[in-house]
Amino acid sequence: MTSPASSLDPAIAARLKRSADGLVPAIAQQYDTGEVLMLGWMDDEALHRTLTTGRCTYWSRSRQEYWVKGDTSGHVQHVKSVALDCDADTILVKVDQTGPACHTGTRTCFDDRLLPLSGPQGQ
């Protein structure tokens, strides 16, 4: 992926550790409950748009285009805060989610897909 020129603050851009395709995973978390809602991908421009519009913007790897969460579904993510992890290779976006976050219609992408634990921790 070749990212377009971005207006992202150069100091922030310099900190980011991107994948080979120029993307950084972005975790959306409900700001008041801590519920993990979904994982999306951002490049510099998507992060810039998220920081400046107050709405989460992601890069769609399948469609190869930007998408603003909720523009078509109405299930908007209003940004409350944005943080980088200690390695600057993951973005945490705390949001106020309107409606389901998952494209399947569930509140979170992680609600019913628990994997069985088979070691001592699962007993």
Contacts in CASP RR format, 6 or more apart in sequence:
PFRMAT RR
TARGET T0000
AUTHOR 0000-0000-0000
METHOD contacts of the structure
MODEL  1
MTSPASSLDPAIAARLKRSADGLVPAIAQQYDTGEVLMLGWMDDEALHRT
LTTGRCTYWSRSRQEYWVKGDTSGHVQHVKSVALDCDADTILVKVDQTGP
ACHTGTRTCFDDRLLPLSGPQGQ
1 21 0 8 1.000
1 22 0 8 1.000
1 23 0 8 1.000
1 43 0 8 1.000
1 59 0 8 1.000
1 64 0 8 1.000
3 22 0 8 1.000
3 43 0 8 1.000
3 44 0 8 1.000
3 45 0 8 1.000
4 45 0 8 1.000
6 13 0 8 1.000
6 43 0 8 1.000
6 44 0 8 1.000
6 45 0 8 1.000
6 48 0 8 1.000
7 45 0 8 1.000
7 48 0 8 1.000
7 52 0 8 1.000
8 44 0 8 1.000
8 45 0 8 1.000
8 47 0 8 1.000
8 48 0 8 1.000
8 51 0 8 1.000
9 48 0 8 1.000
12 47 0 8 1.000
13 44 0 8 1.000
15 84 0 8 1.000
15 88 0 8 1.000
16 24 0 8 1.000
16 44 0 8 1.000
16 47 0 8 1.000
16 84 0 8 1.000
16 88 0 8 1.000
16 89 0 8 1.000
17 24 0 8 1.000
17 87 0 8 1.000
17 88 0 8 1.000
17 89 0 8 1.000
18 24 0 8 1.000
18 43 0 8 1.000
18 89 0 8 1.000
21 61 0 8 1.000
22 43 0 8 1.000
23 41 0 8 1.000
23 42 0 8 1.000
23 43 0 8 1.000
23 59 0 8 1.000
23 61 0 8 1.000
24 41 0 8 1.000
24 42 0 8 1.000
24 43 0 8 1.000
24 47 0 8 1.000
24 89 0 8 1.000
24 90 0 8 1.000
24 91 0 8 1.000
25 39 0 8 1.000
25 40 0 8 1.000
25 41 0 8 1.000
25 89 0 8 1.000
25 90 0 8 1.000
25 91 0 8 1.000
26 39 0 8 1.000
26 40 0 8 1.000
26 41 0 8 1.000
26 42 0 8 1.000
26 46 0 8 1.000
26 47 0 8 1.000
26 50 0 8 1.000
26 56 0 8 1.000
26 58 0 8 1.000
26 90 0 8 1.000
26 91 0 8 1.000
26 92 0 8 1.000
26 93 0 8 1.000
27 36 0 8 1.000
27 38 0 8 1.000
27 39 0 8 1.000
27 40 0 8 1.000
27 90 0 8 1.000
27 91 0 8 1.000
27 92 0 8 1.000
27 93 0 8 1.000
28 36 0 8 1.000
28 37 0 8 1.000
28 38 0 8 1.000
28 39 0 8 1.000
28 40 0 8 1.000
28 56 0 8 1.000
28 69 0 8 1.000
28 77 0 8 1.000
28 93 0 8 1.000
28 95 0 8 1.000
28 97 0 8 1.000
28 101 0 8 1.000
29 35 0 8 1.000
29 36 0 8 1.000
29 37 0 8 1.000
29 92 0 8 1.000
29 93 0 8 1.000
29 94 0 8 1.000
29 95 0 8 1.000
30 37 0 8 1.000
30 94 0 8 1.000
30 95 0 8 1.000
30 96 0 8 1.000
30 97 0 8 1.000
31 80 0 8 1.000
31 81 0 8 1.000
31 94 0 8 1.000
31 95 0 8 1.000
31 96 0 8 1.000
32 96 0 8 1.000
34 94 0 8 1.000
35 107 0 8 1.000
35 108 0 8 1.000
36 108 0 8 1.000
36 110 0 8 1.000
37 77 0 8 1.000
37 95 0 8 1.000
37 97 0 8 1.000
37 101 0 8 1.000
37 102 0 8 1.000
37 107 0 8 1.000
37 108 0 8 1.000
37 109 0 8 1.000
38 101 0 8 1.000
38 102 0 8 1.000
38 108 0 8 1.000
38 109 0 8 1.000
39 109 0 8 1.000
40 58 0 8 1.000
41 58 0 8 1.000
41 59 0 8 1.000
41 60 0 8 1.000
41 61 0 8 1.000
42 50 0 8 1.000
42 57 0 8 1.000
42 58 0 8 1.000
42 59 0 8 1.000
42 91 0 8 1.000
43 59 0 8 1.000
45 66 0 8 1.000
46 57 0 8 1.000
46 58 0 8 1.000
46 59 0 8 1.000
46 66 0 8 1.000
47 82 0 8 1.000
47 91 0 8 1.000
49 55 0 8 1.000
49 57 0 8 1.000
49 66 0 8 1.000
49 68 0 8 1.000
50 56 0 8 1.000
50 57 0 8 1.000
50 79 0 8 1.000
50 82 0 8 1.000
50 93 0 8 1.000
51 79 0 8 1.000
51 82 0 8 1.000
53 68 0 8 1.000
54 78 0 8 1.000
54 79 0 8 1.000
55 68 0 8 1.000
55 69 0 8 1.000
55 70 0 8 1.000
55 76 0 8 1.000
55 77 0 8 1.000
55 78 0 8 1.000
55 79 0 8 1.000
56 68 0 8 1.000
56 69 0 8 1.000
56 77 0 8 1.000
56 79 0 8 1.000
56 93 0 8 1.000
56 95 0 8 1.000
57 66 0 8 1.000
57 67 0 8 1.000
57 68 0 8 1.000
57 69 0 8 1.000
58 66 0 8 1.000
58 67 0 8 1.000
58 68 0 8 1.000
58 69 0 8 1.000
59 65 0 8 1.000
59 66 0 8 1.000
59 67 0 8 1.000
60 66 0 8 1.000
60 67 0 8 1.000
69 75 0 8 1.000
69 76 0 8 1.000
69 77 0 8 1.000
69 101 0 8 1.000
70 76 0 8 1.000
70 77 0 8 1.000
70 98 0 8 1.000
73 100 0 8 1.000
74 98 0 8 1.000
74 99 0 8 1.000
75 97 0 8 1.000
75 98 0 8 1.000
75 99 0 8 1.000
75 100 0 8 1.000
75 101 0 8 1.000
76 97 0 8 1.000
76 98 0 8 1.000
77 93 0 8 1.000
77 95 0 8 1.000
77 96 0 8 1.000
77 97 0 8 1.000
77 98 0 8 1.000
77 101 0 8 1.000
78 95 0 8 1.000
78 96 0 8 1.000
78 98 0 8 1.000
79 93 0 8 1.000
79 94 0 8 1.000
79 95 0 8 1.000
80 94 0 8 1.000
80 95 0 8 1.000
80 96 0 8 1.000
81 93 0 8 1.000
81 94 0 8 1.000
82 91 0 8 1.000
82 92 0 8 1.000
82 93 0 8 1.000
82 94 0 8 1.000
83 91 0 8 1.000
83 92 0 8 1.000
83 94 0 8 1.000
84 90 0 8 1.000
84 91 0 8 1.000
84 92 0 8 1.000
85 91 0 8 1.000
85 92 0 8 1.000
97 107 0 8 1.000
99 107 0 8 1.000
100 106 0 8 1.000
100 107 0 8 1.000
101 107 0 8 1.000
101 108 0 8 1.000
101 109 0 8 1.000
102 108 0 8 1.000
102 109 0 8 1.000
102 111 0 8 1.000
106 112 0 8 1.000
END
